[in-house]
Amino acid sequence: VQLVESGGGLVQPGGSLRLSCGASGFAFSDYPLSWYFQAPGKVRERVARISSRGSTPYADSVKGRFTISRDNSKNTMYLQMISLKPEDTAQYYCHVRWQGNDYWGQGTQVTVSS
């Protein structure tokens, strides 16, 4: 199982980014995937989870600003982020639980700063 995040970077407050998570090594369409974020010195927190049937509620801090989606034909999950705030600064990870084990990508850094 391999998960590879991309799309992070430095953006000004109010800006937008779209993160991608490319996956391989498992039947992508059969499994829910999640985005997590972890700010320095804080615990890793789930942003949202998405299965083939839809997504779970978003973390309160990102509701209305972030949208999780997936393209099963491309084995890719996305996180569209708008109206970014400095407090969104974090390392963002994608996650899948496959055959009882947790798999994480290496993460992509999002920094929101003027």
CORSUL-V348378 format. One record per backbone hydrogen bond with DSSP energy under -1.0 kcal/mol. CO is the residue of the C=O (numbers start at 1). NH is the residue of the N-H. Records with the same first field share a line. If there is no record, write none. Layout:
CO: NH + NH
This chain:
2: 24
4: 22
6: 20
9: 111
11: 113
12: 15
15: 84
17: 81
19: 79
20: 6
21: 77
22: 4
24: 2
26: 28
27: 30
28: 31
33: 50
34: 95
35: 47 + 48
36: 93
37: 45
38: 91
39: 42
45: 37
47: 59
48: 35
49: 56
50: 33
54: 51
59: 62
62: 65 + 66
65: 82
67: 80
69: 78
71: 74 + 76
75: 23
76: 71
77: 21
78: 69
79: 19
80: 67
81: 17
84: 14
85: 88
86: 89
90: 110
91: 38
92: 108
93: 36
94: 105
95: 34
96: 103
98: 101
101: 98
103: 96
108: 92
110: 90
111: 11
